Amino acid sequence: MKTLKTTKRALRRFLLETQLLLDGHPDDPAPQLRDQVRRVIRQLECVQIDPVNAVRPNQHLVLAARIPGYEPQVLGELLTEGDFFEYLANAACVIPIEDYPIFEPTRQRMRERVQPHLDQLRPIADSVLEKLRQEGPLPSRAFESDLRVHGYWDNVSAKTKATSHALNLLLDAAEITIVGREGNQRLFDLTSRVVPTDLLQRGKEIRTEEALDALLDKYLRAYRVFEPSDPRFGWQRMSAGERRAALERRIASGAVMPVEVEGLPKPYYILAADRERLQMQSDHVLAWTEERESDVEGEGAIRFLPPLDNLLWSRKRLEDLFSFEYRWEIYTPAVKRQYGYYAMPILAGDRLIGRMDPRLDKKNRHLTVQLLQIDRQVKFTRTLKKKVHEALQAFAAAHGAEAVAIEQTRLK
């Protein structure tokens, strides 16, 4: 297939468009909020879950960056009602329920991994299943146990309640599933009671090869601009050679096409069905001058992206297309952090211009930005500064804060 030639700006604008991050928020009325959440998650293919809540957990920040007036309880309601399920894709993710069958190879791999541990806890695991069968859905605090075991996050001593570890093992083995949350507490129920019977049956019947192909296609739709060096390619275990071979097969079939990007040594790839959308962005960029290339003043909305936003999944792509280096420093010792524990990239129009590190004090309804950092090459004009501060005020208000304080601003 013929290679399409384009520029970094055109390709990143195409990527932002497909990630629902390019243009200003539509003025959708509140009654359509549930439909908007459904549409966004299906467009993104999945949304990553993370419990860290410097402001709100990652999944809610991803949706809020794309949906005006987003409210976290909406996702919880849709999960409870069965529109979505939680399982492993890019990591732990919220996934449309209709995709349940194609994750059967992932579930099988996880079952094989956790089975020896489940066997060791079998009486406790069986008691958990029986309690859910009789009473579910239930949070982990509903299960009592004096026994402590080595859980997933215990390093030396056994600190995890045996029933809590059993719940995690049963969740990985897909014997139970998450059907909602009460604060930070997950609500569990039996998978056989939650997932529709036809999807459970389809999961049992689907051929492994068919499921893995469908899973790879889902990955490609989620990333939209991709290349085979990603170790998570296809959300399955593949060697570098297998990744390249899978990509070559799709190029040969006409499903995928290479994109030669001006200034980059290696190509990226897109779905062939997206060629026209990328070409439209390429044509659009041609109308802009080099002066506009380095000036984001007045261009598009300001958005704050959480550390696990779909756009940020590929650090290589960020550097190649946005000239933006990003590392989530949550696991970096405090004295070595450059940008902060929860530094959120700032998207201005079609450029990433810096980071802000927020903390939400819910009790006092106050948002503190410990660091507002703007990249040195960005022209942080009076107009752009005003837009960023207005966006921070809106971000705070959306999280119930009545005031915002910026402790430090750094141009670096």
LINURSUL-V183052 format. One record per residue. NEAR is the number of other ideal C-beta (glycine too) atoms within 8 Angstrom. Layout:
near=NEAR
near=NEAR
//
This chain:
near=8
near=4
near=9
near=12
near=6
near=12
near=10
near=11
near=10
near=13
near=16
near=11
near=13
near=15
near=13
near=12
near=12
near=10
near=11
near=9
near=11
near=9
near=5
near=5
near=7
near=5
near=5
near=10
near=5
near=6
near=4
near=8
near=13
near=9
near=7
near=11
near=14
near=10
near=8
near=12
near=14
near=8
near=8
near=12
near=12
near=13
near=11
near=15
near=12
near=11
near=6
near=8
near=8
near=9
near=10
near=9
near=10
near=13
near=12
near=11
near=15
near=16
near=14
near=10
near=11
near=10
near=12
near=7
near=7
near=14
near=6
near=8
near=6
near=11
near=13
near=10
near=9
near=12
near=15
near=9
near=6
near=10
near=8
near=12
near=13
near=11
near=12
near=9
near=14
near=10
near=8
near=8
near=13
near=12
near=14
near=10
near=12
near=5
near=9
near=13
near=10
near=10
near=15
near=12
near=11
near=12
near=12
near=8
near=9
near=12
near=11
near=7
near=7
near=11
near=9
near=6
near=9
near=13
near=7
near=6
near=13
near=8
near=6
near=12
near=12
near=8
near=9
near=14
near=12
near=8
near=12
near=14
near=8
near=6
near=7
near=11
near=8
near=12
near=9
near=12
near=5
near=7
near=13
near=4
near=9
near=4
near=7
near=8
near=10
near=6
near=11
near=6
near=5
near=10
near=4
near=3
near=5
near=8
near=6
near=13
near=11
near=12
near=13
near=12
near=15
near=14
near=13
near=10
near=13
near=14
near=12
near=10
near=12
near=11
near=8
near=13
near=14
near=11
near=10
near=10
near=9
near=6
near=4
near=5
near=9
near=8
near=13
near=16
near=13
near=12
near=11
near=6
near=6
near=10
near=12
near=7
near=6
near=6
near=12
near=12
near=8
near=10
near=12
near=7
near=5
near=11
near=5
near=8
near=6
near=8
near=14
near=11
near=8
near=9
near=15
near=13
near=8
near=14
near=15
near=12
near=9
near=12
near=10
near=13
near=12
near=13
near=10
near=10
near=7
near=11
near=4
near=8
near=13
near=11
near=12
near=10
near=3
near=9
near=5
near=8
near=6
near=8
near=14
near=9
near=8
near=13
near=11
near=8
near=8
near=10
near=13
near=6
near=7
near=6
near=7
near=13
near=13
near=11
near=15
near=10
near=13
near=8
near=5
near=10
near=2
near=5
near=10
near=14
near=12
near=15
near=10
near=10
near=4
near=11
near=10
near=6
near=10
near=15
near=9
near=8
near=14
near=11
near=8
near=10
near=11
near=6
near=5
near=8
near=5
near=5
near=6
near=7
near=8
near=7
near=8
near=12
near=8
near=4
near=9
near=10
near=9
near=11
near=9
near=14
near=14
near=11
near=11
near=11
near=13
near=11
near=11
near=12
near=10
near=9
near=9
near=9
near=11
near=14
near=10
near=10
near=12
near=9
near=5
near=9
near=6
near=10
near=6
near=8
near=12
near=8
near=4
near=8
near=5
near=6
near=4
near=7
near=10
near=4
near=9
near=10
near=9
near=12
near=14
near=13
near=13
near=15
near=15
near=13
near=8
near=9
near=10
near=12
near=12
near=11
near=12
near=13
near=15
near=14
near=11
near=13
near=10
near=6
near=4
near=5
near=9
near=11
near=16
near=10
near=14
near=9
near=14
near=12
near=14
near=14
near=11
near=6
near=5
near=11
near=8
near=8
near=7
near=5
near=8
near=14
near=9
near=8
near=10
near=13
near=8
near=9
near=12
near=14
near=9
near=8
near=11
near=12
near=9
near=8
near=10
near=8
near=12
near=7
near=8
near=11
near=8
near=8
near=7
near=7
near=8
near=8
near=8
near=6
//
